[in-house]
Amino acid sequence: MEEDLFPHSQLIDPEKVKQTRCFTTLPVRINRYDRVADDASRRFSREWAEIMNEGVVKPTQLCSERGNYSSYLYPESRPERMGILAYLTELAFVHDDLTESMSCQGAIDEHDALAVAMDPHETQQDITNARGAQLKKLLSQSIQECIEIDHEIGVDIVESYRKTWLRGMDGPNTNSFQTLDDFAKFRALNGGTEAFWIMVEFSHGKKLTKEEKELIAGVHKTTEWCLLFMNDYYSWENEYHASKHLEPGRIANVVAFFIRTEGLSIEASKQKVKDAILAYEQQYLRERSLLYQSHPTLPHHVRKLVELLGTLIAGCHYWSANAPRYNSWKEADPQTGDGLPVDEKQIVS
């Protein structure tokens, strides 16, 4: 059954996982075509430096000694689709980091430039904005390739990037949210989860029907919340350090949300988030079991996606716990170590 469900990925030794600070309770799998993902990530970094006139080729966002993040995000991607997925995911991470360091208006301008550049109907000559024209030159080949590989889902990816993620990244002041549900809805929009789930469908070439999506909505939502909490748990120090140079209310992180709304210390808030991650993992297992019991004849592609949800949780957990990306704040402030001194009052201002 495992070979039938997971032909494109392999299990990582659980003992190896336990030797890191990763605390997932689920099995971790990595795509067999990790080298393809790495090649695409490095190509993006080279082309970004050349086309965007940055000169120096910076380290990729996704590569690490534990593997490329895309190999965990899309563990069952077919080899011919992995490169484009890694390239577009690298773009998303670079764009996210870039705009987080900008003012609100600067970030909005950058979102607009990227949205225009990703429009498959606009040519480079049509774009009057210099930044947009550069981004168009960077992305035109990859967007064309994405749509040629799978026209329907490829178009969905591009449209979701342009019309949902880029329009929702910088929304209300995050200090305005008073309920976890409202914050999580914004966090999902801010995090580009709609585009991500479409890319997961693209990775194995099967688009779910509306009825199939409704069938797995419960376990899908649990997975999404777990991924968001997990990202915020590991990215907290990076985001806090970066936010000290920006306007108040720019931290879209659940650790900050609990500090502000429940009056928790940073340590207590991080523990609350960690406990929630573990609880979501167990909730996923329960909901998966109930789904299989109530629908014993699930179509193969639906069952495969449900299994992939658990693999996604575990893989993202493992990569996030070990990747250089979430430790870059130490380079900016090496004296702080793991006990980054922070002022809770600044978080809620």
Disulfide bonds with the S-S distance in Angstrom:
none
